[in-house]
Every structure is written in C-alpha cells, then in structure tokens.
Amino acid sequence: MRLRYSALIVLPLLLAACGDSFKPVDVYMAKTPECSAWQEGSRYELPRGISVSTTPPVTLPDGGAEFTFVYLVPRGERAMFLSREYHVTAPKGAVLAKAELVSFYQRATNSRPEIVDVIPKVPDMLVAGATSDDTIWRVRLRVKEKLPERFDVVPPAFEIALTKYPMRTFTYRYFVDRKAFGLCS
C-alpha cells in the first residue's frame, strides 16, 4: 500500500523533471535597430526537431513581396497552429497587412520534389508522414500592398505536445543596392 502511494507522489515529480527545457533563441530576428545586414536565410529551431526557415522574399513590381516559409517536421511529431494568419507588422508594432496564401504543400524528404500534396488553406496542424525521416511543409505567401522600407513577418505560433511556443519574428528591409527586400539583422 505504501509503495502505491509513494509511486503516486514520485511519478509526477519525475515527469516534471523530464519537462521541456526549450529556451527560445532570438525570437526577434533583428539584432540592431537599423537592421542593415543582409541575410541569405534564417532558421528557427523549435522543440522535438521541428523547425521553420525562410529566405529573402521575391520583390514584386508594385512594391509587395512573396514569402516562402519551410517547416520541417520529424517522423512521429506534430505541431498545431495557434492561428492561421501570417501578419506583416511595423517593426515590433502594429499589423500592416495579412499575407494571402498562395500555396501550402507537403512532401516527404525522400520523395521527388514534384510529388507534393497541395492544401488549399493553412492547416490546423502539421503532421509528419510515416514514409520518411522528415516531412517538409512549404507555404508561399503574397502581400500585394506596397510594403514599407522595413517590416516584420510574424508566422503563427505553435502548440507542440500540449505546450505553446512563440514563433520567431522575421525581419525584412528594402536594400537599395539589390533593389529588393531581404532578411536583415
């Protein structure tokens, strides 16, 4: 009888000790107020091997841009979106626009790139397939409105294994010498 009660006390303590030790690194991408250094890409690591990465956007002739975010989800893992909106904001500020979804697709990392499942909207959850080590989820977004010289893009945050995690705020600026928007730090 005593053993049963002590197991009821010790088990929750052991489970708490095995808790997630995730500490978000660089949740806000910009390192300086000027955000003047061009970056070729940015990757944000989340718990359980899940990650999101992006590269500089395609600058549109009307002053808008197309963005691509790539999520990598290892076999057996899942991440639930806490919203379905990708916001374009003033630096650490108010929402300027909501990015419109162009495409959202998934594929296994061991399949050919032309074999994809296209999804018509941002799904509730990203779930890894069982046929490869990782599943790639790729989202393309467009903002048609003219964007300011500097702005942020905030993807939706995740819930992973019943814990909510912040998402990185990706920072962008217009680089006159490149005549394009780019990631900056």
C-alpha positions as CSV (number, residue, x, y, z in Angstrom):
1,M,0.0,0.0,0.0
2,R,2.8,2.4,0.9
3,L,4.6,1.6,-2.4
4,R,1.5,2.6,-4.3
5,Y,1.2,6.0,-2.6
6,S,4.9,6.8,-2.9
7,A,4.7,6.0,-6.7
8,L,1.8,8.4,-6.9
9,I,4.0,11.1,-5.4
10,V,7.3,10.3,-7.1
11,L,6.0,9.7,-10.7
12,P,4.7,13.3,-11.2
13,L,8.0,14.7,-9.8
14,L,10.0,12.6,-12.2
15,L,7.8,13.6,-15.1
16,A,8.2,17.3,-14.2
17,A,12.0,16.8,-14.1
18,C,11.9,15.5,-17.6
19,G,10.0,18.6,-18.8
20,D,10.8,20.5,-21.9
21,S,14.0,22.6,-21.5
22,F,13.3,24.7,-24.6
23,K,14.7,28.2,-24.4
24,P,13.7,30.3,-27.5
25,V,16.8,31.9,-29.1
26,D,16.5,35.1,-31.0
27,V,12.7,35.3,-31.1
28,Y,13.1,38.7,-32.7
29,M,15.4,38.4,-35.6
30,A,16.8,41.9,-35.9
31,K,20.0,42.4,-33.9
32,T,20.3,46.2,-34.4
33,P,17.7,49.0,-34.8
34,E,19.0,49.7,-38.3
35,C,18.7,46.0,-39.3
36,S,21.2,46.8,-42.1
37,A,23.0,43.5,-42.7
38,W,21.6,41.3,-45.5
39,Q,20.9,37.6,-44.5
40,E,20.6,34.8,-47.0
41,G,18.3,32.9,-44.8
42,S,17.0,32.3,-41.3
43,R,16.2,29.1,-39.4
44,Y,14.3,28.9,-36.1
45,E,14.6,25.7,-34.1
46,L,11.6,24.5,-32.0
47,P,11.4,21.5,-29.7
48,R,11.3,17.9,-30.9
49,G,13.4,18.7,-34.0
50,I,10.7,20.9,-35.6
51,S,12.0,24.0,-37.4
52,V,10.9,26.8,-39.7
53,S,13.2,28.6,-42.1
54,T,12.9,31.2,-44.8
55,T,15.0,33.0,-47.4
56,P,14.7,36.6,-48.8
57,P,11.3,37.2,-50.5
58,V,10.6,37.8,-54.2
59,T,10.1,41.6,-54.5
60,L,7.0,42.3,-56.7
61,P,7.0,45.3,-59.2
62,D,4.2,47.0,-57.3
63,G,6.2,47.1,-54.0
64,G,4.7,44.0,-52.5
65,A,6.5,40.7,-52.0
66,E,6.1,36.9,-52.0
67,F,7.5,35.0,-49.0
68,T,8.3,31.3,-48.6
69,F,8.4,29.5,-45.2
70,V,9.6,25.9,-44.9
71,Y,8.6,23.8,-41.9
72,L,10.5,20.6,-41.2
73,V,8.6,18.0,-39.0
74,P,10.4,14.8,-38.0
75,R,8.6,11.4,-38.2
76,G,6.2,10.9,-35.3
77,E,5.9,14.6,-34.5
78,R,3.1,17.2,-35.0
79,A,2.7,20.9,-34.4
80,M,-0.7,22.6,-34.1
81,F,-1.0,26.2,-35.4
82,L,-2.4,28.6,-32.8
83,S,-3.8,30.8,-35.6
84,R,-3.8,30.6,-39.4
85,E,-2.6,34.1,-40.1
86,Y,0.8,35.4,-41.2
87,H,1.0,39.1,-40.2
88,V,3.1,41.8,-41.7
89,T,3.8,44.3,-39.0
90,A,5.7,47.5,-38.4
91,P,8.9,46.7,-36.5
92,K,7.8,45.4,-33.2
93,G,4.5,47.1,-33.9
94,A,1.0,47.1,-35.3
95,V,-0.3,44.8,-38.1
96,L,0.1,46.5,-41.5
97,A,-1.2,43.6,-43.6
98,K,-2.2,39.9,-43.6
99,A,-0.3,37.9,-46.1
100,E,-2.5,36.0,-48.5
101,L,-1.9,32.3,-49.0
102,V,-0.6,31.4,-52.5
103,S,0.1,27.7,-51.8
104,F,0.7,25.3,-48.9
105,Y,2.1,21.8,-49.7
106,Q,3.8,18.9,-48.1
107,R,6.1,16.2,-49.2
108,A,8.3,13.5,-47.7
109,T,12.0,14.4,-47.8
110,N,12.7,11.1,-49.6
111,S,10.2,11.8,-52.4
112,R,10.8,13.7,-55.6
113,P,10.1,17.4,-55.3
114,E,7.4,17.2,-58.0
115,I,5.3,14.8,-55.8
116,V,3.5,17.0,-53.4
117,D,0.1,17.3,-51.7
118,V,-1.3,20.8,-52.2
119,I,-3.5,22.1,-49.4
120,P,-6.0,25.0,-50.1
121,K,-5.6,26.7,-46.8
122,V,-3.3,26.9,-43.8
123,P,-4.0,23.5,-42.0
124,D,-4.8,23.2,-38.3
125,M,-1.8,21.0,-37.7
126,L,1.4,19.9,-39.4
127,V,1.8,16.2,-39.0
128,A,4.9,14.2,-40.2
129,G,4.3,11.4,-42.6
130,A,5.5,7.9,-41.8
131,T,7.3,7.2,-45.0
132,S,10.4,9.3,-44.4
133,D,12.5,10.7,-41.6
134,D,11.1,14.2,-42.1
135,T,8.2,15.9,-43.8
136,I,8.6,19.2,-45.5
137,W,5.7,21.7,-45.3
138,R,6.2,24.7,-47.6
139,V,4.0,27.8,-47.5
140,R,4.1,30.6,-50.1
141,L,2.5,33.9,-49.2
142,R,1.9,37.2,-51.0
143,V,1.5,40.7,-49.9
144,K,0.2,42.9,-52.8
145,E,0.2,46.2,-50.9
146,K,3.3,48.4,-51.1
147,L,5.5,47.5,-48.2
148,P,7.5,50.0,-46.1
149,E,11.2,50.2,-46.1
150,R,11.4,48.0,-43.0
151,F,8.8,45.5,-41.6
152,D,8.4,42.2,-39.8
153,V,6.6,39.0,-40.8
154,V,5.1,37.0,-37.9
155,P,4.1,33.4,-38.7
156,P,1.5,31.7,-36.4
157,A,2.8,30.3,-33.1
158,F,2.7,26.6,-32.4
159,E,1.4,24.2,-29.8
160,I,3.7,21.2,-29.6
161,A,3.0,18.3,-27.2
162,L,0.4,20.4,-25.4
163,T,2.8,23.3,-24.8
164,K,2.6,26.7,-26.6
165,Y,5.7,28.1,-28.1
166,P,6.5,31.5,-29.5
167,M,7.4,31.9,-33.2
168,R,10.3,34.0,-34.5
169,T,9.5,37.4,-35.9
170,F,11.4,37.5,-39.2
171,T,12.7,41.0,-40.0
172,Y,13.0,42.5,-43.5
173,R,14.1,45.7,-45.2
174,Y,14.5,47.1,-48.7
175,F,18.1,47.0,-49.8
176,V,18.6,49.8,-52.4
177,D,21.8,48.3,-53.8
178,R,20.0,45.0,-54.5
179,K,16.7,46.7,-55.5
180,A,14.9,44.0,-53.4
181,F,13.5,43.2,-50.0
182,G,15.7,40.9,-47.9
183,L,16.1,39.4,-44.5
184,C,18.1,41.6,-42.2
185,S,19.8,41.5,-38.8
